[in-house]
Each structure stands twice: as C-alpha cells, then as structure tokens.
Amino acid sequence: MHQVSPRQQQVLQYLAEYSQLYHCPPSYREMAQHFGWASPQASLGHLRSLARKGCVTPILGANGIARGYRLTSQGEQLLQGLSA
C-alpha cells in the first residue's frame, strides 16, 4: 500500500463520516469549507491522489465524469488500522 499523508488520512476520515451520515459523498466545495481550503480544486487534488493510491474510487455519472468519490476496501482497511 502506498504511504498516505496525515492530511490524506483526515480526508479519508471526513469522506467516510460524511458518507455514513448523509448516504452520499461530500461535494468538493463542502470539503474545501470543512478543511479551510481556498478552492474546491484542493479537494479534487487530494481525492485524485488518494485514488492513485487505491484508497478511493470515483463515482461516475452517465457522462463518465466523476460525481464524487467513495472509499475502496483498501481505504476502509486503512481507516480501521488508524482507529485501532
């Protein structure tokens, strides 16, 4: 498994908690507001990096564009390892 930074761990935790609470992934803007980032693009950058590391996968819309991201089993295992 690729090394995940502390900030990326926080992003994974937020994604998991938000998705469990609202049954859908947070928007890029909601993530940026939560973490205090100036732009929703920062959210997308973190999510794409986590996707390359196998921790999240895009949820594709009918047009093939990512509409959000969800945790993979690898991402869930990583979070479980952090909480243990």
Buried (B, 14 or more C-beta within 10 A) or exposed (E): EEEBEEEBBEBBBBBBEBBEEEEEBBBBEBBBEBBEBEEBEBBBEBBBBBBEBBBBBBEEEEEEEBEBBBBBEBBBEBBEEEEE
